[in-house]
Amino acid sequence: MDRPTGPRTEDVLPDTTTAAVKIVIAGGFGVGKTTLVGAVSEIRPLTTEETMTQAGVGVDDIEGVERKTSTTVAMDFGRISINAELVLYLFGTPGQERFWFLWRGLFEGALGAVVLVDTRRLEVSFDVIGRLEERRVPFVVAVNSFSDAPAHPVEEIRAALDLPEGVPIVDCDARLRRSGRDVLMTLMRYLQRLALATEASAQAQASAS
């Protein structure tokens, strides 16, 4: 029997698509980036997960995620249609610092990012946020739900991460498609607000000159 050739039906972009945006899903090791991309992607996600071996002992910081047996070594990739016209391409970053040299390419051309955090290990997000701020990539913070994670008020998390007041912080269950989609919608609304503010500022400067 002949095997079907060509792309699967679900992989083909709708004819109505008029815009595609690159979004990065970033965060420390073991915060749920691969899970989030896989949950929201409407196509079969591309993952580069490999089994963790003894080679990573003493190199990778697995404190708090000792039961994790695999890790992303390059990137995760997925796609989600926000509406009939807009499609987001999702690129998940590797979490371990030894793979951060790949970030430069992953962030090239990205419109914005989601920083996924685990309140049990907020410190693993400090360098991630710092790198985004250095690259001036707008981002929102999504607090992933873990059953044994303590609840913290939003302002307490904001202070711990030293985030400006305007950066959105939202709750998220990375396993649920609807929850992940809500996070992405929060990011798109935030990017729209930033764009409008930039436009208004430019118009004000033009009027004053």
C-alpha positions in Angstrom: 0.0 0.0 0.0 1.3 3.4 -0.9 2.2 5.7 1.9 0.6 9.2 1.9 3.0 12.0 0.8 3.1 15.7 1.5 2.3 17.5 4.7 -0.4 16.4 7.1 -3.7 18.3 7.0 -3.2 19.8 10.4 0.3 21.0 9.5 -0.9 23.2 6.6 -1.4 26.9 7.4 -5.0 28.1 6.8 -5.5 30.2 3.7 -6.7 33.0 5.9 -3.4 33.4 7.7 -1.9 36.9 7.1 0.6 37.3 9.9 3.1 34.9 11.6 5.0 35.9 14.8 7.9 34.3 16.5 7.6 33.8 20.2 10.2 32.3 22.6 9.3 30.2 25.6 12.1 30.7 28.1 12.9 29.7 31.6 15.3 27.8 33.9 15.9 24.0 33.9 12.8 21.9 34.6 10.2 24.7 34.8 7.9 23.2 32.1 8.9 24.8 28.8 8.7 21.6 26.7 5.3 20.7 28.4 3.9 24.2 27.6 4.9 24.1 23.9 3.6 20.5 23.5 0.3 21.4 25.2 -0.6 24.4 23.1 0.9 23.4 19.7 -1.7 22.5 17.0 0.9 20.6 15.1 3.0 17.7 16.3 5.7 19.6 18.3 9.4 19.2 17.5 11.4 18.4 20.6 15.1 17.8 21.2 14.8 16.0 24.5 17.6 13.6 25.4 18.0 11.3 28.4 20.1 12.8 31.2 23.3 10.8 31.8 26.2 10.7 34.2 28.0 13.2 32.0 25.7 16.0 33.4 26.5 15.2 37.0 28.3 18.1 38.6 27.5 20.3 35.6 23.7 20.6 35.5 22.0 22.0 38.6 19.1 19.6 39.2 18.3 20.8 42.8 14.5 20.6 43.2 14.0 18.5 40.0 16.0 15.4 40.9 13.3 13.1 39.4 13.7 14.7 35.9 15.1 12.2 33.5 15.3 14.1 30.2 16.4 17.5 29.1 16.1 19.8 26.0 19.5 20.1 24.3 18.6 22.5 21.4 15.0 23.7 21.3 11.3 22.9 21.2 9.1 24.1 18.4 5.4 24.4 18.0 2.7 26.4 16.3 -0.7 27.8 17.4 -3.3 29.9 15.6 -4.5 32.8 17.7 -7.3 33.6 15.2 -8.0 33.1 11.5 -5.3 35.6 10.5 -2.6 35.4 13.2 -0.2 32.4 13.8 2.4 32.1 16.5 5.6 30.1 16.1 6.8 28.9 19.5 10.5 28.3 20.2 11.3 26.7 23.6 14.8 27.4 24.9 17.1 24.8 26.6 17.2 25.4 30.4 20.7 24.4 31.3 23.4 27.2 31.2 25.7 25.0 29.1 23.2 25.2 26.3 22.6 29.0 26.5 24.9 29.6 23.5 22.0 28.6 21.4 19.8 31.4 22.7 21.2 34.0 20.3 19.7 32.2 17.3 16.5 31.4 19.1 15.8 35.0 20.0 16.7 36.4 16.5 13.6 37.9 15.1 11.4 37.1 18.2 8.6 39.6 18.8 8.3 38.7 22.5 8.8 35.9 25.1 7.1 34.0 27.9 9.3 33.4 31.0 8.0 30.3 32.7 8.9 30.2 36.5 8.6 27.7 39.3 8.0 29.5 42.7 10.0 26.7 44.4 13.1 27.8 42.5 12.7 31.4 41.5 16.4 31.9 41.5 16.8 29.8 38.3 14.9 32.6 36.4 17.1 35.5 37.4 19.7 35.0 34.6 17.0 34.2 32.1 15.2 37.5 32.8 18.5 39.4 32.8 19.4 38.1 29.3 15.9 39.1 28.0 16.3 42.6 29.4 19.8 42.9 27.8 18.3 42.0 24.4 15.3 44.3 25.0 12.9 41.4 24.3 9.5 42.2 25.8 8.2 39.4 28.0 5.5 38.3 30.4 6.0 35.9 33.4 3.9 32.8 33.7 3.9 31.1 37.1 3.7 27.4 36.4 1.5 25.4 38.8 3.2 22.6 40.7 1.3 20.6 43.3 3.9 21.2 46.0 4.7 24.8 45.2 3.9 27.4 47.8 1.4 30.1 46.8 2.9 33.6 46.6 1.2 36.9 46.0 1.9 38.5 42.6 3.6 41.5 44.2 5.9 39.2 46.2 6.9 37.4 43.0 7.4 40.7 41.2 9.7 41.9 44.0 11.7 38.7 44.0 12.3 38.9 40.3 12.8 42.6 40.4 10.3 43.2 37.6 8.9 46.6 36.5 5.3 47.3 37.4 4.1 47.0 33.8 5.4 43.5 33.2 2.4 41.1 33.4 2.6 38.1 35.8 0.0 35.4 35.3 -0.8 31.9 36.7 -0.3 29.0 34.3 -0.7 25.2 34.2 1.7 24.2 31.5 -0.1 20.9 31.0 -3.3 22.6 29.8 -3.8 23.9 26.3 -6.3 26.6 27.4 -4.1 27.8 30.2 -1.1 28.1 27.9 -3.2 29.9 25.2 -4.3 32.4 27.9 -0.6 33.1 28.6 0.1 33.7 25.0 -2.9 36.0 24.6 -1.6 38.0 27.6 1.7 38.4 25.9 0.1 39.5 22.6 -2.0 42.1 24.5 1.1 43.3 26.3 3.0 43.7 23.0 0.1 45.6 21.5 0.1 48.0 24.5 3.8 48.6 24.1 3.4 49.2 20.4 0.6 51.7 21.0 2.7 53.5 23.7 5.7 53.7 21.3 3.5 55.1 18.6 1.9 57.7 20.9 5.4 58.7 22.1 6.6 59.1 18.6 3.6 61.2 17.6 4.1 63.4 20.7 7.8 64.0 19.8 6.9 64.8 16.2 4.3 67.3 17.4 6.7 69.0 19.7 9.5 69.4 17.1 
